[in-house]
Amino acid sequence: MNTAVLKTELRLFRREPGSLFWILLFPTLLLVILGSIPSFRDHEADLGGLRTIDIYVPVAVLLGLIVSGLQAMPQTLTGYRERGILRRMSTTPVRPSALLTAQMLVYGGAAVVSALLALAVGRLAFDVRLPEQPLGYLLALVLTVLAALALGAVVCALSRTTKIAGAVGSAVFFPAMFCAGVWIPVQAMPDVLARIVGWTPFGAAAQALNQAASGDWPGGDHLAVLAVWTVLLTAAASRWFRWE
């Protein structure tokens, strides 16, 4: 990949206040708002002795990944294709695939920074324990980033214009947030619903991150769900994506 392309995309990303806010700041801001509710800092027997704020840290982590993969990256890539930038790049030594790789690194990296920020604020502001199984947590996080970017690539592949990308991304965005536990934490869902949600990429990610946070190795079934979704979505995006 051309390093100059990556530097250019990173510079352009830093000039996008909307992306900076929604990816990097909004998940942590939501965590601070929720943590400011006194009842969310009380230990709950229904949650295995955890506090509500404890289980919302993984949710904040996932929220940054979802925004990055489903809202930000597809809009940027579709805009490049709509304006003919990808077509013009195909006539230069820099291949469009270099731009796609740079985009995934920029938005994937932003999602990871957002996750680290949520973990740090949760620890410093609300005494939420850091993941007790850091390697398992890192593995689940990396797989989730890959799944989110692959899903975003599918959204881009299916969208001819930025307006369509926004509509398709929004249609997928809200179910993804539900599966991640934004409105109802996965631990608080009825067993049947939790099992169903566990077959989705972000539902499996929420459960894997929660397990790693509590000190257990993420369940192999949750990691397998993430891996399978990543492979399937990547294959679909590769098949349907058009540079022009």
Buried (B, 14 or more C-beta within 10 A) or exposed (E): BBEEBBEBBBEEBEEBEEBBEBBBEBBBBBBBEBBEEEEBBEEBEEBEEBBBBBBBBBBBBBBBBBBBBBBBBBBBBBBBBBEEBBEEBEEEEBBBEBBBBBBBBBBBBBBBBBBBBBBEBBEEBBEBEEBEBEEBBEBBBEBBBBBBBBBBBBBBBBBEEBEBBBEBBEEBBEEBBBBBBBEEBBBBBEEEBBEEBBBBBBBBBBBBBBBBBBEEBBBEEBBEBBBBBBEBBBEBBEEEBEBE
